[in-house]
Amino acid sequence: MAVLDGTLGALGDVQGKRVLVRSDLNVPLDGTTITDDGRIRASVPTIQALAGAGARVVVTAHLGRPKGAPDPAYSLGPVAARLGELLGAPVAFATDTVGESAQGVVAGLADGDVAVLENVRFNAGETSKDETERGAFADQLAALADAFVSDGFGVVHRKQASVYDVAQRLPHAMGTLVGTEIDVLRRLTENPERPYVVVLGGSKVSDKLGVIDNLLGKADKLLIGGGMVFTFLKAQGHEVGRSLLEDDQLDVCREYLRRAEESGVEILLPSDIVVDSEFPTGATDPDPIVVPASNIPASTLGLDIGPDSAATFAAALADARTVFWNGPMGVFEVPAFAGGTRAVAEALTKVDGLTVVGGGDSAAAVRTLGFDEAAFGHISTGGGASLEYLEGKELPGVKVLED
């Protein structure tokens, strides 16, 4: 009998058992070509461990946001093929979620085999707010298995059939990926080593309100860049031109700045900004200039933090012992506006302590800009789930496992 390590050990002997694994295989596609397989690679250890112990592994996952019905643009077929390449073994693929194909594929598995079911969101019951409808779909998924493993960290903040309801119907365990993610997040929230620096970027302040609110009492420094910075700059009385702005959040930003000063938390905003007259598209040729953050021309929009700010942010990270980074500093996909994001990523690789890249666009930036993932302490697979945990919210897909 193969003995499973860590949280998977809760399942006991899985030899010959059908184990339903909820993975996060939501990867970007260009047609049928996977452009970033990071989440697939992150799912491999749990699947490999179960298959190595003789389980008959049935993987369920979603891709994109189909409308509760089959849509070829969101098929997991290419993902199943890539998973097989990474496992070095054939992976069977069911062309539906719980129907005739899924039942046949699962019935045909031998010990140690792996199968992937079609996109779980092709069934409206997966994301339904109606508990009866969601539960009926969970019943069908549970009928395909003898046990359940939750390993899709990117969805544990969702109360969905394959994340929450199935766990109520089968013997269950936390996968190694989810276990690692939760351990890292606990290190960020329970007595983190200091100095503790949080870097926040991305487009909107409103996406990060809960995190800022919760971390003002925990972090030593908050570095703010990306599109969200312009609402903070406007709140300070500066003009921001045509930059992204959330007028309804100005008072909130003023309150955060006041609270930070009162509590001794340093909030660093950029001193200079890289601007252009238009948002970059394939049809435009960037012509960026660097301007003071306090004087952005009316005809321009900010697309990255400037070089002085990038150097200041890097210096603020130099002595950190714990860093959490979520959100790029600019439009990193375009080289002309990638300097700030690159500087932050480079600074993180030099930190002597725990560095956590909080999933989503930050993780994509690390890979797009060519950094070695091993240079970071942890790269999360779930930006939304990470943020909700750091807000202090309960994650339904984790709570349901804690019995």
Secondary structure, DSSP 4 states (H G I P E B T S, - for coil): -PPPPGGGGGG---TT-EEEEE------EETTEES--HHHHHHHHHHHHHHHTT-EEEEE---S---SS--GGG-SHHHHHHHHHHHTS-EEE-SSSSSHHHHHHHHTPPTT-EEE-S-GGGSTTTT-S-HHHHHHHHHHHHTT-SEEEE--GGGTTS--IIIIIGGGTS-EEE-HHHHHHHHHHHHHHSS--SSEEEEE-SS-STTTHHHHHHHTTT-SEEEE-STTHHHHHHHTT-B-TTS---GGGHHHHHHHHHHHHHHTPEEE--SEEEEESS---TT-----EEEETTB--TT-EEEEE-HHHHHHHHHHHTT-SEEEEES-SS-TTSGGG-HHHHHHHHHHTT-SSEEEE-SHHHHHHHHHTT--GGGSSEE-S-HHHHHHHHTT---HHHHTT--
